[in-house]
Amino acid sequence: MRHSGIQQVLEISSNIKSEKIYCSGNGFISNEWSQIRANIFGKPLLVSSFLEPGILGSVFFLAIGAKDNETMDLYKLNKLLKIKKLLNLI
């Protein structure tokens, strides 16, 4: 199994190991570069059609601060992210 230093830092700092990585933003428009990232991380990438992840992150921080559990509902989050492509390892 391949691991990158970035992946290890993310997993250690968050104390979470995921089988897939969710991505969004203009940096993931290119299929070729996204595929390279998937291969480096050694995990499938699920790329969202949402191009402004900073705005989405701000909404979640506000919801956490306001203790708004309805906004943080995972089902609603998945609908909001609108995954447009899945890049598996090659």
C-alpha positions, 0 to 999 in steps of 0.5 A, spaced: 500 500 500 502 506 498 502 512 503 504 519 502 507 524 507 501 528 506 496 522 507 500 520 514 499 527 516 492 528 515 490 521 518 495 523 524 492 530 525 485 528 524 485 521 528 481 518 522 483 513 517 479 513 511 478 509 505 476 514 500 478 522 500 473 527 498 475 533 494 473 539 491 475 546 488 478 548 481 484 544 483 480 538 481 477 540 475 483 536 471 482 528 470 489 527 469 492 531 475 486 528 480 488 521 477 495 523 479 493 525 486 489 518 487 495 514 485 499 518 490 494 517 496 493 510 494 486 511 495 480 513 491 478 520 490 471 523 490 470 529 486 465 534 488 462 539 483 462 544 488 467 549 486 468 553 492 470 549 498 472 555 502 465 557 503 462 550 504 467 550 510 465 556 513 458 554 513 460 548 517 464 552 522 458 556 523 453 550 524 458 547 529 459 554 533 451 554 533 450 547 535 446 546 528 446 539 528 441 539 522 446 542 518 451 537 519 447 531 518 451 527 513 445 525 509 444 532 507 452 533 506 452 528 501 447 531 497 450 538 497 457 535 495 454 532 489 460 528 487 461 528 479 466 523 479 470 517 482 477 516 480 480 509 482 487 507 483 490 505 476 
